[in-house]
Amino acid sequence: MLDRDQANDIFDKLRRLSQADEIELLISGGRSALTRFANNTIHQNVAEEAYHISVRSAFGNRTARASTNKHDDDSLRRVVQSCEALAKVQHPDPDLLPMPTKAEVAAAASADCGDGAVHRYFEATARLTPQDRAQGVASMVKVAKKHNLAAAGIFSSTEIVEGIFNSRGVNAWYEQTLAEVSVSMIGSSSSGWQKANSPDMVRLDPVRMAEVAVVKAIESKNPRELPPGKYTVILEPAAVLDIVGFMFWDFGGSALLEQRSFLNDRIGRQLFGENITVWDDAYHPLQAGVPFDGEGMRRQRLKLIENGVVRAVTYSRSSAKRMQASEMAGKVGLVRPSGHGFALPSEIGEAPLNIVFAGPPQGELRTVEQMIASTERGILVTRLWYIREVDPYEKILTGMTRDGTFLVENGKVVCGLRNFRFNESLLQMLQNVEVMGIPTRSCGEESFDMVVPPMRVREFNFTETTKF
């Protein structure tokens, strides 16, 4: 594995090769391994160690970036030459700021993020072998065979490093491990699914995940068809994550300034239910990922939504300066660099990527089982997929249910249902949340990992029924 000293050496070589006013190195990569299985059989095992070296050069207000996956002397020389040649022919960017200094990074950091250090590297995860992953797969396949089902999925493990260095003294480094398990149990007319990941593989239980997926596959076999309409739905955490993830790309100063956010003219208003409070928190114990942004600024903890009212959005250094000079400055809450900028040049600007939903008060917490028991008639949804945006300002999304959709009547799961297509506004959905459970680290297929609760939502709009 590439370590911090080696990365520093690479940056020193780049500095000596550079003729630009400023130079920046983003380096990321590590070791990754994956075991893939289908039809109860492992059919692929792959592993690699690779690094992405991305160099940004700046000449005054002109900047550009070039990348390579090699760090020998000739490759470093070529990437610097390419980057500088590109930078020199760019149009000047009046909003481009000098690269941050180490002092600027420290001054912008808030008290609650401390020195920006987090511990997410676990030796047990790093030491996972192909045999370990094969044993994990075998335990899931054993559960499938017991119930005459076919298991498919993956078991992966990674060691990740990421660092940023610039010629004005910024030097930040991050290491993390991550293990991930995804399993589908497939029958003749139904399927069940579970997925989870964690920096610490001890937190993962492949057998338990397989057992839950089996129950979903068995209980949803020979699904009934229910007419489309508005139903009370119980959304498991993966379903919540995949749908709400579509709105957080709008929580950025650049999106507001460019009039492409659904939050334009809405910050400070009651947009969601009073039971919705959301943080962006890179330091939360269930979160993962780097605690600094694409310029090396430390990520700040931000309360994005408080009791249904949008209170804050994220900013890069540039978007904060532009917002402070705009006519919106007094209408969008606190404006400051929040450590959420993407690597420059960037068309997106910034976004919150460490979403944490606050849970309800202790007396109002409900498990999924309790939600089912208190529901007269509704639909239990395991996960959503194939989600697309229909109306970006009202945040109307369309997508489908998958891998375990059930009819709930009189407090019990009655049968499986054929899948639905939905058309639903996130604004409306998050106004209609009746009860929530404990927020957990969740992952899906349509959005980035978050800490989210299960939710029971009234009047969720299903528009079509599928034939499967």
ZAMARGU-4260 file (C-alpha; in steps of 0.2 Angstrom, whole numbers, plus 5000, padded with zeros to 4 digits):
<rodrens>
0) 5000/5000/5000 | 5006/5018/4996 | 5009/5027/5012 | 5009/5045/5017 | 5028/5047/5015
5) 5028/5039/4998 | 5014/5051/4993 | 5024/5066/5000 | 5039/5060/4989 | 5028/5060/4974
10) 5022/5077/4977 | 5040/5083/4980 | 5044/5077/4963 | 5029/5085/4955 | 5034/5102/4963
15) 5052/5101/4956 | 5045/5097/4939 | 5032/5111/4939 | 5033/5128/4932 | 5016/5134/4937
20) 5012/5147/4950 | 5003/5134/4960 | 5002/5115/4960 | 4991/5102/4968 | 4991/5083/4970
25) 4976/5073/4973 | 4980/5054/4976 | 4968/5040/4979 | 4967/5021/4977 | 4973/5006/4987
30) 4969/4988/4987 | 4952/4980/4982 | 4946/4962/4981 | 4929/4955/4976 | 4921/4938/4976
35) 4906/4937/4965 | 4893/4922/4965 | 4877/4917/4956 | 4867/4901/4956 | 4874/4896/4972
40) 4892/4896/4965 | 4907/4908/4965 | 4911/4912/4947 | 4923/4927/4949 | 4937/4932/4961
45) 4947/4947/4957 | 4960/4958/4966 | 4970/4974/4961 | 4980/4987/4968 | 4979/5004/4959
50) 4982/5022/4962 | 4974/5038/4953 | 4986/5053/4953 | 4978/5069/4948 | 4988/5085/4946
55) 4981/5103/4945 | 4991/5117/4939 | 4987/5135/4940 | 4994/5150/4931 | 4985/5165/4938
60) 4966/5163/4935 | 4969/5148/4923 | 4969/5131/4929 | 4967/5113/4923 | 4969/5095/4929
65) 4978/5080/4921 | 4979/5062/4928 | 4989/5046/4927 | 4989/5029/4936 | 5008/5028/4936
70) 5020/5036/4947 | 5037/5033/4939 | 5048/5048/4935 | 5043/5048/4916 | 5024/5047/4920
75) 5025/5061/4933 | 5035/5072/4920 | 5022/5069/4907 | 5007/5072/4918 | 5014/5089/4924
80) 5018/5094/4906 | 5000/5089/4900 | 4992/5098/4915 | 5002/5114/4912 | 4999/5114/4893
85) 4980/5113/4896 | 4980/5126/4910 | 4989/5139/4898 | 4975/5138/4885 | 4960/5139/4897
90) 4950/5155/4898 | 4953/5165/4914 | 4941/5161/4928 | 4937/5177/4938 | 4930/5166/4952
95) 4946/5155/4954 | 4954/5158/4971 | 4972/5154/4975 | 4975/5137/4983 | 4971/5137/5001
100) 4985/5138/5014 | 4988/5127/5029 | 4983/5142/5040 | 4967/5145/5030 | 4962/5127/5032
105) 4965/5128/5051 | 4956/5145/5053 | 4940/5138/5043 | 4939/5122/5054 | 4925/5123/5067
110) 4927/5117/5085 | 4917/5101/5083 | 4928/5094/5069 | 4944/5095/5080 | 4959/5091/5070
115) 4949/5082/5057 | 4955/5065/5062 | 4944/5049/5061 | 4948/5031/5063 | 4941/5020/5050
120) 4955/5008/5046 | 4952/4990/5054 | 4965/4977/5052 | 4952/4963/5052 | 4945/4970/5036
125) 4962/4973/5029 | 4967/4955/5032 | 4952/4947/5023 | 4958/4934/5011 | 4950/4926/4996
130) 4947/4911/5008 | 4938/4922/5021 | 4927/4929/5008 | 4923/4912/5000 | 4918/4905/5018
135) 4906/4920/5019 | 4899/4916/5002 | 4897/4898/5007 | 4888/4902/5023 | 4875/4912/5013
140) 4874/4898/4999 | 4870/4886/5013 | 4855/4896/5018 | 4849/4897/5000 | 4851/4878/4997
145) 4841/4874/5013 | 4826/4883/5005 | 4829/4878/4987 | 4833/4896/4982 | 4847/4902/4971
150) 4859/4915/4979 | 4868/4928/4970 | 4879/4943/4975 | 4896/4949/4980 | 4908/4950/4995
155) 4921/4963/4993 | 4935/4971/5004 | 4945/4986/5001 | 4959/4997/5009 | 4958/5015/5003
160) 4970/5029/5004 | 4966/5047/4999 | 4977/5062/5001 | 4979/5080/4995 | 4995/5091/4994
165) 4997/5108/4987 | 5011/5121/4985 | 5004/5132/4998 | 5007/5120/5013 | 4991/5109/5013
170) 4995/5091/5017 | 4980/5080/5022 | 4979/5061/5022 | 4966/5048/5025 | 4966/5029/5026
175) 4950/5017/5027 | 4945/5000/5025 | 4928/4994/5019 | 4919/4977/5018 | 4903/4975/5009
180) 4891/4961/5006 | 4876/4960/4995 | 4865/4945/4993 | 4849/4941/4982 | 4839/4926/4985
185) 4830/4921/4970 | 4815/4909/4968 | 4803/4905/4954 | 4792/4920/4956 | 4800/4931/4969
190) 4816/4937/4976 | 4823/4944/4992 | 4838/4956/4995 | 4850/4963/5008 | 4865/4974/5007
195) 4877/4981/5020 | 4895/4988/5022 | 4906/4994/5035 | 4924/4999/5038 | 4924/4986/5051
200) 4919/4968/5044 | 4915/4962/5062 | 4899/4973/5060 | 4893/4962/5045 | 4884/4946/5047
205) 4882/4937/5030 | 4872/4923/5037 | 4859/4935/5045 | 4858/4945/5029 | 4855/4929/5019
210) 4841/4923/5032 | 4832/4940/5030 | 4833/4939/5011 | 4827/4921/5011 | 4812/4926/5022
215) 4808/4940/5009 | 4809/4928/4994 | 4798/4915/5002 | 4785/4927/5009 | 4783/4936/4992
220) 4782/4921/4981 | 4767/4920/4969 | 4764/4939/4971 | 4747/4946/4970 | 4742/4961/4959
225) 4736/4977/4968 | 4729/4992/4958 | 4740/5007/4958 | 4735/5022/4969 | 4740/5031/4985
230) 4745/5019/4999 | 4753/5020/5016 | 4770/5013/5014 | 4783/5006/5026 | 4800/5010/5018
235) 4815/5000/5025 | 4831/5010/5026 | 4838/5005/5009 | 4822/5012/5001 | 4823/5028/5011
240) 4841/5031/5006 | 4839/5028/4987 | 4824/5040/4985 | 4830/5054/4997 | 4848/5054/4990
245) 4841/5063/4974 | 4838/5079/4984 | 4855/5082/4992 | 4864/5087/4976 | 4854/5103/4977
250) 4861/5107/4995 | 4875/5118/4988 | 4879/5136/4986 | 4884/5134/4967 | 4867/5126/4964
255) 4858/5140/4972 | 4868/5153/4963 | 4865/5145/4946 | 4846/5143/4949 | 4847/5124/4948
260) 4842/5119/4966 | 4824/5115/4972 | 4829/5126/4987 | 4830/5142/4977 | 4818/5154/4986
265) 4814/5141/4999 | 4828/5141/5012 | 4820/5146/5029 | 4803/5139/5025 | 4794/5124/5031
270) 4797/5112/5017 | 4796/5095/5026 | 4787/5088/5041 | 4792/5094/5059 | 4799/5077/5062
275) 4813/5079/5049 | 4830/5084/5055 | 4845/5080/5044 | 4864/5083/5047 | 4879/5082/5036
280) 4892/5074/5048 | 4908/5066/5042 | 4913/5062/5060 | 4897/5052/5064 | 4902/5035/5070
285) 4892/5026/5057 | 4899/5037/5043 | 4913/5033/5031 | 4924/5044/5019 | 4937/5057/5019
290) 4935/5071/5032 | 4942/5084/5020 | 4936/5091/5003 | 4943/5092/4985 | 4954/5107/4991
295) 4959/5100/5007 | 4947/5110/5018 | 4940/5101/5033 | 4922/5095/5032 | 4911/5105/5044
300) 4896/5097/5053 | 4881/5105/5046 | 4862/5105/5052 | 4855/5105/5034 | 4837/5103/5040
305) 4829/5107/5057 | 4812/5101/5061 | 4807/5102/5042 | 4815/5119/5039 | 4831/5120/5028
310) 4844/5130/5038 | 4860/5128/5028 | 4868/5122/5012 | 4886/5117/5009 | 4899/5129/5001
315) 4916/5127/4993 | 4928/5142/4995 | 4923/5149/4979 | 4904/5147/4980 | 4905/5155/4998
320) 4914/5170/4991 | 4902/5172/4976 | 4887/5170/4988 | 4893/5183/5000 | 4894/5195/4985
325) 4876/5190/4978 | 4859/5197/4982 | 4854/5181/4990 | 4867/5183/5004 | 4855/5188/5017
330) 4842/5175/5013 | 4852/5158/5014 | 4858/5157/5031 | 4876/5156/5037 | 4888/5158/5022
335) 4906/5151/5024 | 4917/5138/5016 | 4910/5122/5024 | 4923/5109/5017 | 4912/5101/5004
340) 4919/5107/4988 | 4923/5094/4974 | 4941/5094/4966 | 4943/5109/4954 | 4938/5111/4940
345) 4921/5106/4945 | 4904/5109/4936 | 4894/5103/4952 | 4903/5114/4965 | 4899/5105/4981
350) 4887/5094/4990 | 4884/5085/5007 | 4890/5067/5006 | 4889/5062/5024 | 4870/5062/5027
355) 4863/5058/5044 | 4845/5058/5048 | 4841/5062/5066 | 4829/5049/5074 | 4813/5053/5083
360) 4812/5056/5102 | 4815/5039/5112 | 4796/5037/5115 | 4792/5039/5097 | 4804/5026/5090
365) 4796/5012/5080 | 4804/4996/5073 | 4799/4990/5056 | 4789/4976/5065 | 4780/4989/5076
370) 4776/4999/5061 | 4768/4984/5052 | 4759/4980/5068 | 4751/4997/5069 | 4746/4998/5051
375) 4728/4994/5046 | 4732/4993/5027 | 4748/4997/5018 | 4763/4991/5008 | 4780/4986/5015
380) 4794/4991/5003 | 4812/4983/5004 | 4820/4994/4991 | 4818/5005/4976 | 4828/5006/4959
385) 4828/5013/4942 | 4824/5030/4949 | 4824/5045/4938 | 4820/5064/4941 | 4803/5070/4933
390) 4802/5088/4940 | 4818/5095/4947 | 4810/5109/4957 | 4796/5100/4965 | 4808/5085/4966
395) 4796/5073/4958 | 4804/5056/4955 | 4799/5040/4947 | 4805/5023/4950 | 4801/5005/4955
400) 4800/4993/4969 | 4810/4978/4970 | 4816/4962/4979 | 4802/4961/4992 | 4786/4971/4991
405) 4772/4966/5003 | 4754/4969/5007 | 4751/4973/5025 | 4733/4971/5032 | 4727/4972/5050
410) 4745/4973/5057 | 4752/4958/5048 | 4761/4955/5032 | 4748/4946/5021 | 4757/4942/5005
415) 4769/4947/4992 | 4764/4960/4979 | 4769/4963/4961 | 4781/4977/4960 | 4775/4995/4957
420) 4781/5011/4948 | 4779/5026/4958 | 4778/5045/4955 | 4781/5054/4971 | 4787/5071/4976
425) 4801/5071/4989 | 4794/5087/4997 | 4777/5078/4999 | 4784/5062/5005 | 4794/5070/5019
430) 4779/5080/5024 | 4769/5064/5026 | 4781/5054/5037 | 4771/5047/5051 | 4784/5037/5061
435) 4802/5033/5060 | 4814/5020/5067 | 4832/5021/5073 | 4844/5028/5060 | 4856/5015/5054
440) 4871/5015/5041 | 4862/5009/5025 | 4867/5006/5007 | 4857/5004/4991 | 4860/5005/4972
445) 4854/5022/4968 | 4862/5034/4980 | 4877/5035/4991 | 4878/5027/5009 | 4869/5037/5023
450) 4863/5035/5040 | 4844/5034/5038 | 4829/5027/5048 | 4815/5016/5041 | 4799/5027/5039
455) 4780/5025/5038 | 4774/5037/5025 | 4755/5040/5021 | 4748/5043/5003 | 4763/5037/4993
460) 4759/5038/4975 | 4760/5022/4965 | 4755/5024/4947 | 4757/5007/4938 | 4759/4989/4942
465) 4772/4978/4934 | 4770/4960/4928 | 4783/4953/4940
</rodrens>
